[in-house]
Amino acid sequence: MERQTTVASRVTYTGIGLHSGRDVTVALNPAPAGSGIVFMRTDLPGSPQVSAYAGNVTNTMRATTLEQGEAKVFTVEHLLAALHALGVDNCLIEISSVEPPVGDGSSLPFTTLIEAAGVRQLTELRRSPVVVKETLTVRYPDKFITILPYDGFRITFTSINPHPLLGVQFGDYEITPDVFARELAPARTIGFMHEVEALKAQGLALGGSLDNAVVYDDDKCLTPLRFPDELVRHKILDVIGDLALAGRIRGHVIAVKSSHALNTALAKEIVKASM
């Protein structure tokens, strides 16, 4: 039987929120067994908390939002992906604004942060993983995400984008700490110049720049790529972060053009099926 884990020491990271544009500091703190991943809004009276749980998802426009009482945080998926993939079960995340720092637009800064903190085993045993026993699917007219019974955690994703430099990208990964850190964590979020003004009008992407996203205009990429298929790798990263809201899963995820809305809807279906 595996034992529960937490970060071994307190570590902090400061930056700017991708959508809020606000300066923010996050601190990852050791937490007791059974507490799970919890965000604490240190900038609000009483420091209210919200647990990283599928039932607390309230919005999925361009990012995943968690809300519980007065506590609200969004764009949590990159941090949750790193915690989940590196095997951290319990962590108290102090956050000084509504959104974690975007860093370079990937999970790499958080992966580095967790590695610096270290991961410590606790005395208590880890809960049994959520074993998918039957196929679960969330489908929209032109996209879907499904999970099949499988002895492990695997994600197969097909991205289809009309941009001439993107087109169809395919990724298939067995998710392990090493695979995540090497192949997925460095993949950054994607943005398009033609969307910038519309997003900012909606109060989104206020902190976005060429330093924290892979940006395309109509016919070229304005940011040097880390991988030829960086888009689909980042999409898989998002799936990991969103499905972490359902716990540790054993199953094979297959997705086509999935989004935060579909990912978190599947997380809720997985929780429901496991009850």
C-alpha positions in Angstrom: 0.0 0.0 0.0 1.2 3.5 -0.8 1.4 6.2 1.8 0.0 9.7 1.4 2.3 12.6 0.6 2.7 16.3 1.0 5.4 18.8 0.1 8.4 18.5 2.4 8.9 22.3 3.0 7.2 25.6 2.3 8.1 27.2 -1.0 6.9 30.4 -2.7 6.6 31.8 -6.2 5.6 35.3 -7.3 4.4 36.5 -10.7 1.4 37.8 -12.6 -2.0 36.2 -13.2 -2.6 35.4 -16.9 -6.2 36.6 -17.0 -6.4 38.9 -14.0 -3.1 40.7 -14.7 -2.6 41.1 -11.0 0.6 40.5 -9.1 0.3 37.4 -6.9 2.4 35.1 -4.7 1.6 31.5 -4.0 3.1 29.5 -1.2 2.9 25.7 -1.1 2.8 24.4 2.4 3.0 20.9 4.0 -0.5 19.7 4.9 -1.8 16.8 7.0 -3.0 13.6 5.6 -6.6 13.6 4.3 -6.7 17.3 3.8 -6.2 17.2 0.0 -5.2 20.2 -2.1 -6.7 23.4 -0.6 -6.3 27.0 -1.8 -6.4 29.7 0.9 -7.1 33.3 -0.2 -4.7 35.2 2.1 -5.8 38.6 0.6 -9.4 38.2 1.8 -10.8 38.7 5.3 -10.7 35.5 7.3 -8.5 33.8 4.6 -11.3 31.6 3.2 -10.5 28.3 1.6 -11.6 26.2 -1.4 -10.8 22.6 -1.9 -9.6 21.3 -5.3 -12.6 19.2 -5.9 -14.8 18.7 -9.0 -17.9 19.8 -7.2 -16.4 23.2 -6.6 -16.0 24.1 -10.3 -18.1 27.1 -11.1 -16.7 28.3 -14.5 -14.6 27.0 -17.3 -14.3 29.9 -19.7 -10.6 29.8 -20.8 -9.6 28.4 -17.5 -10.9 26.3 -14.6 -12.5 28.2 -11.7 -13.0 26.8 -8.2 -15.3 28.5 -5.7 -16.4 27.7 -2.1 -18.1 30.4 -0.1 -16.0 33.6 -0.2 -13.0 31.8 -1.7 -12.6 31.8 -5.4 -9.6 30.9 -7.6 -9.2 30.4 -11.3 -6.6 29.2 -13.8 -5.7 26.5 -11.3 -5.1 23.7 -13.9 -1.4 24.2 -14.5 -0.5 24.1 -10.7 -2.9 21.1 -10.1 -1.4 19.2 -13.0 2.1 19.5 -11.5 0.9 18.5 -8.0 -1.0 15.6 -9.3 1.6 14.3 -11.7 4.4 14.6 -9.1 2.4 12.6 -6.6 1.4 15.3 -4.0 -1.8 14.4 -2.2 -2.0 17.1 0.4 -1.0 20.7 0.1 -2.2 24.0 1.5 -1.7 26.7 -1.2 -1.7 30.2 0.2 -2.5 32.6 -2.7 -2.6 36.4 -2.4 -5.0 37.0 -5.3 -7.7 35.3 -7.3 -5.3 33.6 -9.8 -1.9 31.8 -9.5 1.0 33.3 -11.4 1.1 32.2 -15.0 4.9 31.9 -15.1 5.9 31.0 -18.6 2.4 29.7 -19.4 3.3 26.0 -18.6 3.5 23.8 -15.6 7.3 23.9 -15.6 7.6 26.7 -12.9 5.3 24.7 -10.6 7.1 21.5 -11.3 10.4 23.1 -10.4 8.9 24.6 -7.3 7.6 21.2 -6.1 10.9 19.6 -6.8 12.7 22.3 -4.8 10.3 21.7 -1.9 10.6 17.9 -2.1 7.8 15.4 -1.6 7.5 13.8 1.8 5.6 10.6 2.7 3.2 10.7 5.6 2.3 7.9 8.0 -1.3 7.5 6.7 -2.1 5.2 3.7 -3.1 6.7 0.4 -6.8 6.2 -0.5 -7.4 3.6 -3.2 -7.3 5.1 -6.7 -10.6 5.8 -8.5 -10.8 2.8 -10.8 -12.9 3.5 -13.9 -15.0 0.3 -14.3 -17.2 1.5 -17.3 -16.8 3.9 -20.1 -17.8 7.5 -19.3 -18.2 10.1 -22.1 -18.9 13.8 -22.3 -19.8 14.9 -25.9 -20.4 18.2 -27.6 -21.4 18.5 -31.3 -17.8 18.5 -32.6 -15.7 17.4 -29.6 -15.7 14.8 -26.9 -13.7 13.3 -24.0 -14.1 9.7 -22.7 -12.4 7.5 -20.2 -12.1 3.7 -20.5 -11.1 1.1 -17.9 -7.3 0.8 -17.9 -4.6 -0.3 -15.5 -2.8 3.0 -15.3 -3.3 6.6 -16.3 -3.1 7.3 -20.0 -4.2 10.2 -22.1 -4.7 10.2 -25.9 -5.6 13.6 -27.3 -6.3 14.8 -30.8 -6.2 18.6 -31.3 -7.8 20.1 -34.4 -7.2 23.8 -35.1 -7.9 25.8 -38.3 -4.7 27.8 -38.1 -2.4 26.7 -41.0 0.6 26.1 -38.7 -1.4 24.0 -36.3 -3.9 21.7 -38.0 -4.2 18.3 -36.5 -1.9 17.3 -33.6 -1.9 14.0 -31.8 -0.5 13.0 -28.4 -0.5 9.8 -26.5 1.2 9.5 -23.1 1.2 7.2 -20.1 1.3 9.7 -17.3 4.2 9.2 -14.9 6.2 11.8 -13.0 9.1 11.5 -15.4 7.0 11.7 -18.5 5.1 14.7 -17.2 8.3 16.6 -16.2 10.0 15.9 -19.4 7.3 15.8 -22.1 4.3 17.8 -20.8 5.2 20.3 -18.1 7.2 22.6 -20.4 4.3 22.9 -22.9 2.8 26.4 -22.8 -0.6 27.8 -23.4 -1.5 28.9 -26.9 -2.9 32.3 -27.9 -3.8 34.1 -31.1 -3.3 37.8 -31.9 -6.8 38.1 -33.4 -8.4 37.1 -30.1 -6.5 39.6 -27.9 -8.8 42.6 -27.9 -12.0 40.4 -27.6 -10.5 38.6 -24.6 -9.4 41.8 -22.9 -12.9 43.2 -23.4 -14.2 40.2 -21.4 -11.6 40.8 -18.6 -9.4 37.9 -19.8 -5.8 37.6 -20.8 -4.9 40.9 -19.0 -1.6 39.5 -18.0 -0.9 37.7 -21.3 2.3 38.4 -23.2 4.9 36.7 -25.5 6.7 35.7 -22.3 3.9 33.5 -21.0 2.2 32.1 -24.1 2.9 30.7 -27.5 1.3 33.4 -29.7 0.3 33.1 -33.3 -0.8 35.7 -35.8 -2.5 34.9 -39.1 0.4 33.2 -40.8 3.3 32.7 -38.3 4.2 31.8 -34.7 5.6 34.8 -32.8 7.2 32.6 -30.1 9.9 30.0 -30.5 8.4 26.6 -29.9 9.6 24.1 -27.3 8.0 21.2 -29.2 6.6 20.9 -32.7 3.4 19.7 -31.2 3.3 22.0 -28.2 -0.4 22.7 -28.5 -1.5 19.1 -28.0 1.0 18.6 -25.2 -0.5 21.6 -23.4 -4.0 20.3 -24.0 -3.0 17.0 -22.3 -1.4 19.0 -19.4 -4.8 20.7 -19.0 -6.6 17.4 -18.9 -4.3 16.2 -16.1 -5.0 19.3 -14.0 -8.7 19.2 -14.6 -9.1 15.5 -13.9 -7.1 15.8 -10.7 -10.3 17.3 -9.3 -11.7 13.8 -9.3 -8.8 12.2 -7.4 -6.2 9.7 -8.5 -7.6 7.9 -11.5 -7.0 4.6 -13.2 -8.3 4.9 -16.7 -7.5 5.7 -20.3 -8.7 9.1 -21.4 -9.3 9.7 -25.1 -10.2 13.2 -26.2 -10.8 15.1 -29.4 -10.8 18.9 -29.2 -11.6 18.8 -25.5 -11.7 21.9 -23.3 -11.9 22.8 -19.6 -15.7 22.5 -19.8 -15.6 19.0 -21.1 -12.6 18.0 -18.9 -14.3 19.1 -15.7 -17.7 17.7 -16.7 -15.9 14.3 -17.1 -14.3 14.8 -13.7 -17.7 15.2 -12.2 -19.0 12.1 -14.0 -16.0 10.1 -12.6 -16.8 11.3 -9.0 -20.5 10.4 -9.5 -19.7 6.9 -10.8 -17.3 6.2 -7.9 -19.8 6.9 -5.2 
